Amino acid sequence: MGPPPAELAVAEAARQGRVTVAFRSILAIPHLFILYFLQIAAGVVAFIGWWAALFTGRLPEFAVSFLSGYLRWTMRVSAYMYLLTDEYPPFTLDDDPAYPVRLAVPAGQPLNRLAVFFRWILVIPANIVAAVLTLGAGTIMSFVAWLITLITGKLPTPLHLAFTAVLRYLTRLHCYWFMLTAAYPSGLFGDMLEASGVAPGFAGGPGYSAAPGYSAAPGYGAAPGSGAAPRYPAGPGYGTPPGSPYAPGYGAAPQYPAAPGYGTPPGYDAPAGYDAPAGYSAPADAGYGAPGYGTPGPGYGAPGSGYGAPRPVFQPASWRLILTQSAKRLVVFFVVLGSIFWVGYVAGYSILVGTVVNNVANSINTRSIAIDELNSSYSTLNTNLTQWQHTLSACNKKLTCVTRADGKAATYFSTFANELQATPMPPGASAAASRLYSDATMAARDFTKLSRARTVARYRSTITSTHLQQAMNNFNADYNTLGTTLTNS
C-alpha cells in the first residue's frame, strides 16, 4: 500500500447569495493580496525544507506546519472562487472545523531522498495535467458556472463535484511539490466505489460515501433522532438509539455490519495516517465521545459572551470522493477544453516568437543592406564632387564652364537622393534617412538654379538666395547622423 495522499472534503452544493456570486472575484481580492506574499514565503520555506529533506529524509516540522496552513488557506479561497461554497474564507493558516471545505494532510512520513532530489523533474507530468485542468476549468467553464449560479442561486451538483475533483488534484499536486506527502498526485476522476455499493453523490456530502452502518455527522443531513446529539457524548454503541427508525439514505440498517477495512468510522476522525486538526485531539475510545475530532484542546472552552451560538462543525461522512458519471464527463471535458487551449496557446506563442525572430532577423539584414547601400552611394557622390571641384578649378572663372559643372553636381545629388529613397531602412533609421533625402534634394535643386544663371551677377545672386553652403553643411551632418543610427539600431 502506497503513502497516503492529501484528502479534501467539500460540503454538498447549497444555495448561494446572488450578490456574493456576482461580486465573487472582488470579494476575494483581500485574500489574493495576502496569498501573494504567503506564496513567496512558502517558496522560501519549501526551499529550506527541500535541503532538510534531502539530508534527513523528512520535512522539518516547522515547514510541515506552515506549508500545510498555506495550502489550507489557498484551498479555501480556491473553493470560494470555484463557487463550491458561499461562506467567506477565514483569514487563518489554521484548520477551521466549521468551514465547509476541509483539508487533511498526512502525518509526517519518511521521504525518498532520490525522489526529493529530482522532485522538480518528477512533478512535470502532473504539472502538465494541472495546467490543462486549470485552462479547462478555470476559463470558459468557470464563467458558465458563475452565470448558472448567478441565475439559479446554486451550482449544479455535477459541476460542484467536477470542480471539487479538480481542486483536490491541484491540492495533491501542491502537497507533493511541497514534500508534505510522498504520494504522487492522483484521483482526478474520484475514488473507487466500495463493495457496499454506495451510490455516488449520496451519504454525507455530495460525492462522499459513508461507511455502512454509520449515519451522517449530526447536524449535516441526519434524520432527527439518528446519531449522537452535537457537542454531547453519545452512549455506548455510538449510533441511533435502539428502537429509532433509520431515515432512508442515512446509513445501513442495524443488522448490517460495517464493511471490512473501515476501522474507525470515517467522518469521526481524520483519515488514517493523518494528523488531527490543530487544537483537536482524537477520541479517547473509538465509537465514544462527541462526533468529530474529540474534545477541543485547551483554550477552546465555551464561546465567550457576545459570540452567539457556536458555528456547527463541518464533519464529512467520508473523505472519499465519488463522482457521478455526469461529473466524470465534465472532468473529461475540462481536460479536452484545456488541451485545446494549451495547443492554441503553444501555437500562438510559437507564431509570436517566430514573428519576433523574423522581424529581428529582417531588421538586422535590412540594417546591413542599408549601411552597405548608403556607404556605396556616398562614396560615389564624394568621388563625383571631387571631380566637380577639379572642373571648377580648370574653368578659370568662365561662367559657361562653371554652370555646366554645376549642372553635373545637381545630377550627382539627385542620383544620391534617388538611391537613398530606394534603400530599405530599419524603422529606427527612417526619420534620419528622410532628413538626408531632403538635404540631397535641396542641394540638387540649388545646383540646378546655378546651372541656369546667364550672368555673373545672376550667379552670385542665386548663391546668396539659395544658401547653398548651409545646405551642404546640413547634408554632411545628417549623413553622419544616419550612419550612427544605422550602426546602433
Disulfide bonds with the S-S distance in Angstrom:
Cys395-Cys401 1.72
